């Protein structure tokens, strides 16, 4: 992933705080730059990468994040003897092969996952950020609303042992490729941060995420831009699955390139 842009002020690394929070791949690179094997990064992509990973791993599956959605992804899945998940709309294309019915949809992958299942999930946001952080030797877990308290307890344990934690709301992409901060990821990060009990200093950004989660009312996920987009496309089930706070106790950990149960 590399460190932050040297032109950036050191304040953007949030390095004086045990718990940091920043958006997207560039923000992730900044706040994990000084972290190592005793620390932790939490990747939050509520709609839907980290939710899909959590649902799959809770069912006993192993999930490889993958950066590219092209022929390289298919070849990588074959190497892992895994099923390549595709985009939601692609999975519903008439005449698609059986394996194409496994998609990034948390509701659909939840129906397909079972103990021993193996999936490759390409994603420009959650998967890309997870893989990049893992490559620099920082432990990575997938966090979302469904496992917020379980992840918070893992974060508390890391902090109690003297480690530091970076929480990364991934965001989405505008058509021009620029980062679109996605409110659901801010809430997912905030749900984890709000549940922490360790007596450590949180950055202003981490505190703001926790406050945003506390302020979110019932139905906020479905009312968000990302939620309304999925509902309009026929994926209301995904929004419902993603919004079930603490439905899972699993904390998917990236080990040897794949998310597994810990």
C-alpha positions in Angstrom: 0.0 0.0 0.0 2.9 2.3 0.8 2.9 5.3 3.1 1.1 8.6 2.9 2.0 11.1 0.3 5.1 12.9 1.7 3.4 16.2 0.7 0.7 15.5 3.3 1.0 17.0 6.7 1.9 14.5 9.4 -1.4 15.3 11.1 -3.2 13.3 8.4 -1.6 10.1 9.7 -3.4 10.6 13.1 -0.3 9.0 14.5 -0.7 10.5 18.0 -3.9 8.5 18.5 -4.3 4.8 19.4 -7.5 4.7 17.4 -7.7 6.4 14.0 -10.3 6.6 11.3 -10.0 7.8 7.7 -11.8 7.3 4.3 -10.8 5.1 1.3 -7.6 3.8 0.0 -5.6 7.0 0.3 -6.8 7.6 3.8 -6.1 4.0 4.7 -2.5 4.3 3.5 -2.0 7.3 5.7 -3.3 5.9 8.9 -1.7 2.5 8.6 1.7 3.8 7.5 3.2 3.4 11.0 1.3 0.2 12.0 2.8 -3.3 12.2 2.0 -6.9 13.1 0.8 -6.1 16.7 -1.7 -3.5 15.4 -5.0 -3.9 13.6 -6.9 -2.4 10.6 -10.7 -2.7 10.4 -12.1 -2.4 6.8 -15.7 -1.3 6.7 -17.7 -1.6 3.5 -21.3 -2.1 4.6 -23.0 -2.2 1.2 -21.6 -4.6 0.6 -18.0 -6.1 0.7 -17.4 -6.5 4.4 -21.0 -7.5 5.1 -20.8 -10.2 2.4 -17.5 -11.4 3.9 -19.0 -11.5 7.4 -22.1 -13.5 6.2 -20.0 -15.9 4.2 -17.4 -16.5 6.9 -20.1 -16.9 9.6 -21.5 -19.8 7.4 -18.1 -21.5 7.4 -16.7 -20.1 4.1 -13.2 -18.8 3.2 -13.2 -15.6 1.2 -10.3 -14.2 -0.8 -10.5 -10.4 -1.6 -9.4 -9.6 -5.1 -8.7 -6.2 -6.6 -9.5 -6.7 -10.2 -12.8 -7.8 -11.8 -11.4 -9.2 -15.1 -9.8 -12.4 -16.4 -7.2 -12.2 -13.7 -10.0 -12.7 -11.1 -11.2 -15.8 -12.8 -7.7 -17.3 -13.1 -7.1 -16.5 -9.4 -10.3 -18.2 -8.4 -9.4 -21.3 -10.4 -6.0 -21.4 -8.6 -7.7 -21.3 -5.2 -10.3 -23.9 -6.3 -12.9 -21.2 -5.3 -16.0 -19.8 -6.8 -15.7 -16.3 -8.3 -18.4 -13.9 -7.1 -19.7 -11.6 -9.7 -21.7 -8.3 -9.7 -25.3 -8.5 -8.6 -26.7 -7.7 -12.0 -24.4 -10.1 -13.8 -25.5 -12.9 -11.5 -29.1 -12.3 -12.6 -28.3 -12.3 -16.4 -30.4 -14.9 -18.1 -28.2 -17.8 -19.3 -25.4 -17.1 -16.9 -23.4 -20.1 -15.8 -24.2 -21.6 -12.3 -21.1 -20.1 -10.7 -22.2 -16.7 -11.8 -25.2 -16.9 -9.5 -22.8 -16.3 -6.5 -22.5 -12.5 -6.3 -21.4 -9.7 -4.0 -24.9 -9.7 -2.6 -24.8 -10.6 1.1 -28.3 -12.2 0.9 -27.3 -14.3 -2.1 -24.0 -15.4 -0.8 -25.5 -16.2 2.6 -27.8 -18.7 0.8 -24.9 -20.2 -1.1 -22.3 -20.4 1.7 -21.7 -23.5 3.7 -18.8 -25.0 5.8 -15.9 -25.4 3.4 -17.2 -23.0 0.7 -14.5 -21.0 -1.0 -15.2 -17.7 -2.7 -13.2 -14.9 -4.4 -14.8 -11.5 -4.1 -13.5 -8.8 -6.4 -14.3 -5.3 -5.2 -12.7 -1.9 -6.1 -13.3 -0.6 -2.5 -13.4 -3.1 0.4 -11.4 -5.9 -1.3 -8.8 -3.6 -2.8 -8.2 -1.8 0.5 -8.1 -5.1 2.5 -5.6 -6.6 0.1 -3.4 -3.5 0.1 -3.2 -3.3 3.9 -2.6 -7.0 4.2 0.4 -6.7 1.8 2.2 -4.3 4.2 2.0 -6.7 7.1 -0.8 -5.1 9.1 -3.5 -7.6 10.4 -6.9 -6.9 8.8 -10.4 -7.7 9.9 -13.7 -7.1 8.1 -16.2 -5.0 10.1 -19.8 -4.1 9.5 -23.0 -3.4 11.4 -23.7 -7.2 11.6 -20.5 -7.8 13.7 -19.9 -4.4 15.2 -19.7 -5.4 18.9 -17.6 -8.5 18.1 -15.1 -6.4 16.2 -15.1 -3.8 19.0 -14.2 -6.5 21.5 -11.3 -7.6 19.2 -10.2 -4.0 18.9 -10.3 -3.6 22.7 -8.1 -6.7 23.0 -5.5 -5.2 20.6 -5.6 -1.9 22.5 -5.2 -3.6 25.9 -2.1 -5.3 24.6 -0.6 -1.9 23.6 -1.5 -2.1 19.9 -3.0 0.6 17.7 -6.0 0.4 15.4 -7.0 2.0 12.1 -10.7 1.9 11.1 -11.3 2.5 7.4 -14.7 3.3 6.0 -14.2 2.4 2.4 -16.7 4.6 0.6 -17.8 4.1 -3.0 -16.8 5.6 -6.3 -18.4 8.3 -8.4 -18.5 7.6 -12.2 -15.3 9.6 -12.6 -13.5 7.3 -10.2 -13.2 9.7 -7.4 -14.1 8.7 -3.8 -17.8 9.0 -2.8 -17.9 9.0 1.1 -20.8 6.6 1.8 -22.8 7.3 4.9 -23.4 3.6 5.6 -19.7 3.0 5.9 -19.4 5.9 8.3 -22.1 4.4 10.4 -20.6 1.0 10.3 -17.2 2.4 11.4 -19.0 4.4 14.1 -20.9 1.4 15.4 -17.6 -0.3 16.1 -16.0 2.7 17.6 -19.0 3.5 19.8 -18.8 0.0 21.3 -15.2 0.3 22.4 -14.5 0.2 26.1 -10.7 0.5 26.2 -9.5 3.7 27.9 -7.5 5.1 25.0 -7.5 8.3 22.9 -9.6 8.3 19.7 -8.8 10.7 16.9 -11.4 13.5 16.2 -12.3 11.5 13.0 -13.0 8.4 15.0 -15.1 10.3 17.5 -17.1 11.9 14.7 -17.8 8.5 13.2 -19.1 7.2 16.6 -21.2 10.3 17.0 -22.7 9.9 13.5 -23.7 6.3 14.3 -25.3 7.3 17.6 -27.3 10.0 15.7 -28.5 7.6 13.0 -32.2 6.6 13.5 -34.1 3.5 12.6 -34.3 3.1 8.8 -31.3 5.2 8.2 -29.5 2.6 6.1 -32.5 2.1 3.8 -32.8 5.9 3.5 -29.2 6.4 2.5 -28.2 7.0 -1.1 -26.6 3.6 -1.3 -29.5 1.9 0.3 -32.1 3.6 -1.9 -30.0 2.7 -5.0 -30.0 -1.0 -4.0 -33.7 -1.1 -3.2 -34.4 0.5 -6.6 -32.4 -2.2 -8.3 -34.3 -5.0 -6.5 -31.9 -5.7 -3.7 -33.9 -4.6 -0.6 -32.9 -7.9 1.0 -29.2 -6.9 0.9 -30.1 -3.7 2.7 -32.0 -5.6 5.3 -29.2 -8.2 5.8 -26.6 -5.4 6.1 -28.6 -3.5 8.7 -29.0 -6.3 11.2 -26.9 -4.9 14.1 -24.8 -7.6 15.9 -26.5 -10.5 14.0 -23.1 -12.2 13.8 -20.3 -12.8 16.3 -17.7 -13.8 13.8 -14.7 -11.5 13.2 -13.3 -12.4 9.7 -9.5 -12.1 9.8 -7.3 -11.9 6.7 -4.8 -14.7 6.9 -2.6 -15.8 4.0 -4.6 -13.6 1.7 -8.1 -14.9 2.7 -10.7 -14.0 5.2 -11.4 -16.8 7.7 -13.1 -17.2 11.0 -11.1 -16.4 14.2 
